[in-house]
Amino acid sequence: MESYTVNKISKDEGFFGIYGGQYIKEELKIEFDNIYSQFLKLKDDEEFQNELNDLLEHFSCRPTPVYFAKNLSKKSGCEIYLKREDLNHTGAHKLNHSLGEVLLAKKIGKKKVIAETGAGQHGVAMATAAALLGLECDIYMGDVDIQKAMPNVNRMKILGAHVIAVHSGQKTLKEAVDKAFEAYQNEYKTALYAIGSVVGPHPFPSIVEYFQSVIGKESREQFINMTGGLPDCVIACVGGGSNAIGMFDGFIDDKEVELYGIEPLGKGEKIGENAASLTYGREGIIHGFKCLLLQNEDNTVADAYSVASGLDYPGVGPKHCYLKDIGRVKYRTINDDEAINAFYELSRTEGIIPALESSHAVAYGLKIAKDYQGKKILINLSGRGDKDIDFVLENYPRKF
């Protein structure tokens, strides 16, 4: 199998192949370059590392376990393992980078963090980290997503965050990012835009990846200790792509391990019916960076849709675009119905209620199980489904 070079990125411009970069005004470029310089110093600083590791271990409850799904494995004919990021404090992988970003903001003298959220997990994680470390926190969230994930909205408010509803456009994640970035441009001297995925202008994709790489590092060591070897394939859902990049980092150099990133096909293949930007997107620029982007015929940004609010973004992290181009990761799709079926299947077979985002990865694992008979599949269960229960029962009920 050919060798891949996946971590070559221009230190100054932040490109992964042709993707990434900084498509922003000059004063923000100066600020972002300063943030990156400060980040590079801090990530190699022993005091910063000790403080972050202490938070991850004693506050966030890491390491999260790898779990052998015995019942699901028996039904599917292959060995299915779950990386239990749903057991991370606040219920998802989002706290990994939120703790890192808020700690970074505090160390470089910022007083506030500004963030966006779709399903609410990033918002809850940011509100949690900000409360812990004593910073103000503004969270922008589309009104449609607010209605779908009200329990998370209430959590953010209890934690002291200012939740700002966004009523423009589709009132979902893309518009939340628009408004958060717009607000940040007026406050960048005193605030940090703590972006919720491996997207945005350089250096944010690299910063978020660094903090999320803990998933893959843990998973690789845990899997070897459990089984004596590596998984045959690793699966993670992809919206912006932070949980997937974090997971893939642990196995990217293991050429015998197949990597699958699962995008939301939503209601179908037509533009506007899905959020599968790696599958149906074209090269374009959104929110200050270049990626594969869902676009209309006139090259405007297309509407994105998924039953999972955390996945309905029309773009994707630039490193995912690069990994697709070089063939290291295979990107596939799962539609709404398949994700809902997996949501119920995991719940009723293993007693684990997954987030709708994670259900896309679970669904793909179940779909390809027939091709992996007797082999080992590792799925990143990026979050738990508490936030989705009311929405699923109201819109996709099953007989009990």
DRENMAR-820529 format. One record per residue (C-alpha): x negated, y negated, z; residue in three letters; residue number from 1. Coordinates in steps of 0.02 Angstrom, whole numbers, m for minus. Example, Ala and Ser with C-alpha at 12.3 -4.5 7.8 and 13.67 -1.06 7.14 Angstrom:
REM residues 2
[[m615; 225; 390]; Ala; 1]
[[m684; 53; 357]; Ser; 2]
END
This chain:
REM residues 400
[[0; 0; 0]; Met; 1]
[[m71; m170; m45]; Glu; 2]
[[m138; m284; 90]; Ser; 3]
[[m47; m446; 129]; Tyr; 4]
[[m110; m613; 189]; Thr; 5]
[[37; m686; 283]; Val; 6]
[[m34; m814; 402]; Asn; 7]
[[m127; m927; 282]; Lys; 8]
[[m49; m1097; 305]; Ile; 9]
[[m116; m1269; 269]; Ser; 10]
[[m158; m1341; 439]; Lys; 11]
[[m118; m1517; 383]; Asp; 12]
[[34; m1492; 272]; Glu; 13]
[[115; m1336; 344]; Gly; 14]
[[148; m1238; 185]; Phe; 15]
[[180; m1052; 172]; Phe; 16]
[[144; m1028; m12]; Gly; 17]
[[251; m1162; m95]; Ile; 18]
[[374; m1173; 51]; Tyr; 19]
[[375; m1283; 205]; Gly; 20]
[[287; m1452; 211]; Gly; 21]
[[342; m1622; 274]; Gln; 22]
[[470; m1716; 169]; Tyr; 23]
[[498; m1857; 291]; Ile; 24]
[[462; m2041; 310]; Lys; 25]
[[285; m2094; 354]; Glu; 26]
[[316; m2147; 534]; Glu; 27]
[[391; m1977; 573]; Leu; 28]
[[247; m1891; 486]; Lys; 29]
[[126; m1980; 602]; Ile; 30]
[[231; m1927; 752]; Glu; 31]
[[247; m1745; 694]; Phe; 32]
[[61; m1733; 660]; Asp; 33]
[[29; m1797; 836]; Asn; 34]
[[150; m1667; 907]; Ile; 35]
[[58; m1530; 812]; Tyr; 36]
[[m110; m1591; 875]; Ser; 37]
[[m47; m1591; 1054]; Gln; 38]
[[29; m1418; 1029]; Phe; 39]
[[m135; m1346; 963]; Leu; 40]
[[m225; m1410; 1117]; Lys; 41]
[[m94; m1349; 1240]; Leu; 42]
[[m74; m1174; 1168]; Lys; 43]
[[m258; m1145; 1204]; Asp; 44]
[[m249; m1228; 1374]; Asp; 45]
[[m258; m1103; 1517]; Glu; 46]
[[m148; m1206; 1634]; Glu; 47]
[[m11; m1223; 1501]; Phe; 48]
[[m18; m1038; 1461]; Gln; 49]
[[m9; m988; 1643]; Asn; 50]
[[142; m1101; 1672]; Glu; 51]
[[231; m1037; 1517]; Leu; 52]
[[195; m854; 1557]; Asn; 53]
[[257; m878; 1735]; Asp; 54]
[[420; m950; 1668]; Leu; 55]
[[441; m808; 1543]; Leu; 56]
[[411; m675; 1675]; Glu; 57]
[[497; m742; 1830]; His; 58]
[[631; m856; 1758]; Phe; 59]
[[671; m780; 1589]; Ser; 60]
[[646; m600; 1649]; Cys; 61]
[[522; m543; 1517]; Arg; 62]
[[472; m422; 1455]; Pro; 63]
[[642; m368; 1389]; Thr; 64]
[[651; m178; 1365]; Pro; 65]
[[656; m72; 1209]; Val; 66]
[[805; 45; 1231]; Tyr; 67]
[[834; 214; 1148]; Phe; 68]
[[1016; 215; 1089]; Ala; 69]
[[1046; 400; 1117]; Lys; 70]
[[1231; 405; 1073]; Asn; 71]
[[1211; 301; 915]; Leu; 72]
[[1060; 405; 865]; Ser; 73]
[[1157; 567; 884]; Lys; 74]
[[1297; 501; 772]; Lys; 75]
[[1181; 431; 639]; Ser; 76]
[[1051; 570; 628]; Gly; 77]
[[900; 460; 657]; Cys; 78]
[[820; 382; 810]; Glu; 79]
[[886; 207; 840]; Ile; 80]
[[799; 92; 963]; Tyr; 81]
[[854; m83; 1016]; Leu; 82]
[[742; m225; 1072]; Lys; 83]
[[853; m295; 1209]; Arg; 84]
[[836; m484; 1186]; Glu; 85]
[[1017; m490; 1244]; Asp; 86]
[[947; m459; 1419]; Leu; 87]
[[840; m615; 1412]; Asn; 88]
[[904; m751; 1531]; His; 89]
[[1046; m849; 1445]; Thr; 90]
[[1084; m697; 1337]; Gly; 91]
[[975; m715; 1182]; Ala; 92]
[[801; m739; 1112]; His; 93]
[[827; m928; 1106]; Lys; 94]
[[756; m957; 1280]; Leu; 95]
[[584; m900; 1219]; Asn; 96]
[[554; m1054; 1114]; His; 97]
[[665; m1169; 1217]; Ser; 98]
[[554; m1148; 1370]; Leu; 99]
[[402; m1176; 1261]; Gly; 100]
[[472; m1330; 1174]; Glu; 101]
[[537; m1413; 1332]; Val; 102]
[[373; m1379; 1422]; Leu; 103]
[[281; m1452; 1272]; Leu; 104]
[[394; m1606; 1275]; Ala; 105]
[[360; m1632; 1460]; Lys; 106]
[[173; m1613; 1441]; Lys; 107]
[[163; m1743; 1302]; Ile; 108]
[[267; m1869; 1400]; Gly; 109]
[[440; m1856; 1321]; Lys; 110]
[[593; m1891; 1429]; Lys; 111]
[[726; m1806; 1325]; Lys; 112]
[[751; m1659; 1207]; Val; 113]
[[872; m1669; 1062]; Ile; 114]
[[936; m1509; 983]; Ala; 115]
[[1069; m1432; 873]; Glu; 116]
[[1162; m1270; 898]; Thr; 117]
[[1277; m1157; 797]; Gly; 118]
[[1336; m1012; 904]; Ala; 119]
[[1286; m1108; 1059]; Gly; 120]
[[1145; m994; 1115]; Gln; 121]
[[1008; m1118; 1070]; His; 122]
[[1107; m1255; 1154]; Gly; 123]
[[1127; m1154; 1314]; Val; 124]
[[943; m1108; 1313]; Ala; 125]
[[890; m1290; 1285]; Met; 126]
[[1008; m1352; 1421]; Ala; 127]
[[939; m1219; 1538]; Thr; 128]
[[757; m1262; 1505]; Ala; 129]
[[791; m1449; 1517]; Ala; 130]
[[880; m1429; 1684]; Ala; 131]
[[737; m1323; 1750]; Leu; 132]
[[599; m1442; 1693]; Leu; 133]
[[690; m1606; 1727]; Gly; 134]
[[720; m1679; 1554]; Leu; 135]
[[877; m1756; 1479]; Glu; 136]
[[961; m1650; 1345]; Cys; 137]
[[1075; m1696; 1198]; Asp; 138]
[[1152; m1552; 1101]; Ile; 139]
[[1238; m1578; 932]; Tyr; 140]
[[1367; m1446; 884]; Met; 141]
[[1494; m1435; 743]; Gly; 142]
[[1675; m1447; 800]; Asp; 143]
[[1718; m1280; 716]; Val; 144]
[[1578; m1195; 813]; Asp; 145]
[[1633; m1279; 974]; Ile; 146]
[[1804; m1198; 956]; Gln; 147]
[[1727; m1027; 919]; Lys; 148]
[[1602; m1029; 1062]; Ala; 149]
[[1687; m1127; 1200]; Met; 150]
[[1609; m1023; 1341]; Pro; 151]
[[1437; m1081; 1283]; Asn; 152]
[[1496; m1261; 1270]; Val; 153]
[[1554; m1253; 1450]; Asn; 154]
[[1387; m1178; 1503]; Arg; 155]
[[1293; m1322; 1422]; Met; 156]
[[1401; m1448; 1513]; Lys; 157]
[[1379; m1361; 1680]; Ile; 158]
[[1191; m1364; 1652]; Leu; 159]
[[1197; m1553; 1628]; Gly; 160]
[[1177; m1566; 1440]; Ala; 161]
[[1269; m1697; 1338]; His; 162]
[[1366; m1598; 1205]; Val; 163]
[[1403; m1706; 1052]; Ile; 164]
[[1537; m1640; 934]; Ala; 165]
[[1504; m1661; 747]; Val; 166]
[[1660; m1689; 640]; His; 167]
[[1583; m1714; 468]; Ser; 168]
[[1575; m1591; 323]; Gly; 169]
[[1610; m1411; 370]; Gln; 170]
[[1586; m1457; 554]; Lys; 171]
[[1460; m1315; 576]; Thr; 172]
[[1273; m1290; 595]; Leu; 173]
[[1210; m1386; 443]; Lys; 174]
[[1305; m1542; 497]; Glu; 175]
[[1244; m1520; 676]; Ala; 176]
[[1064; m1521; 613]; Val; 177]
[[1102; m1676; 507]; Asp; 178]
[[1165; m1773; 658]; Lys; 179]
[[1031; m1712; 777]; Ala; 180]
[[893; m1761; 656]; Phe; 181]
[[975; m1930; 626]; Glu; 182]
[[984; m1963; 813]; Ala; 183]
[[805; m1907; 838]; Tyr; 184]
[[741; m2033; 710]; Gln; 185]
[[804; m2171; 826]; Asn; 186]
[[726; m2096; 983]; Glu; 187]
[[568; m2005; 927]; Tyr; 188]
[[454; m2112; 1036]; Lys; 189]
[[535; m2047; 1196]; Thr; 190]
[[617; m1885; 1140]; Ala; 191]
[[568; m1721; 1057]; Leu; 192]
[[676; m1639; 925]; Tyr; 193]
[[676; m1461; 992]; Ala; 194]
[[733; m1373; 835]; Ile; 195]
[[820; m1206; 858]; Gly; 196]
[[736; m1098; 726]; Ser; 197]
[[584; m1079; 613]; Val; 198]
[[650; m1218; 500]; Val; 199]
[[624; m1405; 482]; Gly; 200]
[[471; m1507; 437]; Pro; 201]
[[297; m1449; 485]; His; 202]
[[247; m1414; 624]; Pro; 203]
[[414; m1348; 691]; Phe; 204]
[[418; m1182; 597]; Pro; 205]
[[245; m1139; 664]; Ser; 206]
[[282; m1199; 841]; Ile; 207]
[[443; m1099; 855]; Val; 208]
[[361; m945; 779]; Glu; 209]
[[221; m955; 906]; Tyr; 210]
[[342; m954; 1052]; Phe; 211]
[[450; m817; 975]; Gln; 212]
[[304; m702; 934]; Ser; 213]
[[321; m632; 1110]; Val; 214]
[[463; m521; 1043]; Ile; 215]
[[354; m430; 919]; Gly; 216]
[[204; m417; 1034]; Lys; 217]
[[309; m337; 1170]; Glu; 218]
[[404; m225; 1050]; Ser; 219]
[[249; m150; 969]; Arg; 220]
[[167; m106; 1135]; Glu; 221]
[[330; m41; 1210]; Gln; 222]
[[372; 65; 1059]; Phe; 223]
[[201; 147; 1055]; Ile; 224]
[[212; 182; 1242]; Asn; 225]
[[386; 258; 1222]; Met; 226]
[[361; 362; 1066]; Thr; 227]
[[174; 379; 1039]; Gly; 228]
[[182; 288; 872]; Gly; 229]
[[260; 150; 769]; Leu; 230]
[[438; 137; 704]; Pro; 231]
[[470; 182; 523]; Asp; 232]
[[566; 20; 499]; Cys; 233]
[[607; m139; 594]; Val; 234]
[[769; m235; 565]; Ile; 235]
[[821; m411; 619]; Ala; 236]
[[957; m532; 567]; Cys; 237]
[[908; m691; 475]; Val; 238]
[[994; m860; 481]; Gly; 239]
[[858; m990; 505]; Gly; 240]
[[751; m841; 551]; Gly; 241]
[[672; m863; 723]; Ser; 242]
[[715; m695; 800]; Asn; 243]
[[662; m604; 642]; Ala; 244]
[[495; m695; 626]; Ile; 245]
[[461; m663; 809]; Gly; 246]
[[498; m478; 789]; Met; 247]
[[404; m459; 624]; Phe; 248]
[[248; m540; 696]; Asp; 249]
[[216; m383; 798]; Gly; 250]
[[218; m268; 645]; Phe; 251]
[[167; m378; 499]; Ile; 252]
[[m4; m296; 484]; Asp; 253]
[[62; m118; 501]; Asp; 254]
[[85; m77; 318]; Lys; 255]
[[172; 88; 355]; Glu; 256]
[[315; m5; 444]; Val; 257]
[[452; m67; 329]; Glu; 258]
[[526; m235; 379]; Leu; 259]
[[706; m285; 340]; Tyr; 260]
[[782; m458; 362]; Gly; 261]
[[972; m456; 357]; Ile; 262]
[[1067; m606; 291]; Glu; 263]
[[1254; m641; 308]; Pro; 264]
[[1352; m601; 149]; Leu; 265]
[[1506; m673; 233]; Gly; 266]
[[1660; m655; 122]; Lys; 267]
[[1569; m620; m40]; Gly; 268]
[[1435; m660; m167]; Glu; 269]
[[1501; m827; m229]; Lys; 270]
[[1415; m987; m173]; Ile; 271]
[[1513; m1053; m25]; Gly; 272]
[[1567; m880; 33]; Glu; 273]
[[1404; m832; 118]; Asn; 274]
[[1245; m896; 199]; Ala; 275]
[[1122; m780; 110]; Ala; 276]
[[995; m910; 54]; Ser; 277]
[[854; m787; 23]; Leu; 278]
[[969; m684; m88]; Thr; 279]
[[1062; m821; m182]; Tyr; 280]
[[961; m979; m148]; Gly; 281]
[[850; m1082; m261]; Arg; 282]
[[698; m1184; m217]; Glu; 283]
[[753; m1347; m137]; Gly; 284]
[[727; m1470; 5]; Ile; 285]
[[835; m1486; 161]; Ile; 286]
[[803; m1568; 329]; His; 287]
[[625; m1616; 284]; Gly; 288]
[[558; m1450; 217]; Phe; 289]
[[559; m1343; 60]; Lys; 290]
[[639; m1171; 58]; Cys; 291]
[[757; m1059; m37]; Leu; 292]
[[918; m1156; m23]; Leu; 293]
[[1100; m1123; m66]; Leu; 294]
[[1145; m1252; m199]; Gln; 295]
[[1292; m1298; m309]; Asn; 296]
[[1275; m1312; m498]; Glu; 297]
[[1235; m1497; m479]; Asp; 298]
[[1091; m1455; m358]; Asn; 299]
[[1181; m1523; m205]; Thr; 300]
[[1171; m1420; m46]; Val; 301]
[[1309; m1290; m47]; Ala; 302]
[[1423; m1248; 98]; Asp; 303]
[[1365; m1098; 198]; Ala; 304]
[[1481; m975; 284]; Tyr; 305]
[[1466; m828; 403]; Ser; 306]
[[1577; m754; 537]; Val; 307]
[[1423; m778; 647]; Ala; 308]
[[1401; m963; 683]; Ser; 309]
[[1215; m943; 717]; Gly; 310]
[[1186; m882; 539]; Leu; 311]
[[1286; m1006; 434]; Asp; 312]
[[1142; m1118; 379]; Tyr; 313]
[[1113; m1150; 192]; Pro; 314]
[[923; m1140; 207]; Gly; 315]
[[798; m1025; 291]; Val; 316]
[[626; m1031; 370]; Gly; 317]
[[485; m1061; 244]; Pro; 318]
[[384; m912; 302]; Lys; 319]
[[531; m797; 264]; His; 320]
[[533; m866; 87]; Cys; 321]
[[348; m828; 72]; Tyr; 322]
[[365; m654; 145]; Leu; 323]
[[500; m618; 16]; Lys; 324]
[[391; m682; m125]; Asp; 325]
[[244; m570; m79]; Ile; 326]
[[358; m421; m45]; Gly; 327]
[[310; m389; 134]; Arg; 328]
[[489; m404; 199]; Val; 329]
[[643; m336; 111]; Lys; 330]
[[791; m453; 130]; Tyr; 331]
[[964; m374; 121]; Arg; 332]
[[1143; m428; 158]; Thr; 333]
[[1287; m374; 271]; Ile; 334]
[[1463; m446; 253]; Asn; 335]
[[1584; m502; 388]; Asp; 336]
[[1682; m340; 395]; Asp; 337]
[[1525; m234; 410]; Glu; 338]
[[1461; m345; 551]; Ala; 339]
[[1627; m335; 644]; Ile; 340]
[[1628; m146; 627]; Asn; 341]
[[1452; m137; 698]; Ala; 342]
[[1505; m253; 840]; Phe; 343]
[[1637; m128; 893]; Tyr; 344]
[[1531; 26; 855]; Glu; 345]
[[1387; m26; 968]; Leu; 346]
[[1507; m83; 1103]; Ser; 347]
[[1604; 81; 1107]; Arg; 348]
[[1459; 199; 1076]; Thr; 349]
[[1324; 125; 1189]; Glu; 350]
[[1419; 7; 1304]; Gly; 351]
[[1324; m143; 1235]; Ile; 352]
[[1423; m290; 1163]; Ile; 353]
[[1310; m375; 1034]; Pro; 354]
[[1316; m552; 969]; Ala; 355]
[[1396; m565; 796]; Leu; 356]
[[1226; m623; 732]; Glu; 357]
[[1141; m466; 798]; Ser; 358]
[[1285; m360; 733]; Ser; 359]
[[1223; m393; 556]; His; 360]
[[1058; m307; 598]; Ala; 361]
[[1147; m163; 686]; Val; 362]
[[1261; m141; 535]; Ala; 363]
[[1115; m126; 417]; Tyr; 364]
[[1030; m1; 530]; Gly; 365]
[[1186; 107; 526]; Leu; 366]
[[1201; 86; 337]; Lys; 367]
[[1025; 149; 299]; Ile; 368]
[[1024; 285; 434]; Ala; 369]
[[1060; 416; 300]; Lys; 370]
[[894; 371; 218]; Asp; 371]
[[799; 383; 382]; Tyr; 372]
[[857; 552; 445]; Gln; 373]
[[739; 610; 582]; Gly; 374]
[[646; 445; 576]; Lys; 375]
[[637; 296; 694]; Lys; 376]
[[727; 129; 670]; Ile; 377]
[[695; m21; 783]; Leu; 378]
[[828; m157; 783]; Ile; 379]
[[807; m326; 864]; Asn; 380]
[[965; m353; 967]; Leu; 381]
[[939; m540; 970]; Ser; 382]
[[1086; m586; 1082]; Gly; 383]
[[1237; m526; 1179]; Arg; 384]
[[1416; m549; 1125]; Gly; 385]
[[1498; m637; 1273]; Asp; 386]
[[1519; m794; 1169]; Lys; 387]
[[1607; m698; 1030]; Asp; 388]
[[1731; m591; 1128]; Ile; 389]
[[1882; m709; 1122]; Asp; 390]
[[1853; m751; 939]; Phe; 391]
[[1835; m568; 886]; Val; 392]
[[1988; m509; 984]; Leu; 393]
[[2095; m648; 911]; Glu; 394]
[[2038; m631; 731]; Asn; 395]
[[1977; m451; 715]; Tyr; 396]
[[2075; m348; 841]; Pro; 397]
[[2055; m160; 855]; Arg; 398]
[[2170; m35; 937]; Lys; 399]
[[2114; 17; 1111]; Phe; 400]
END
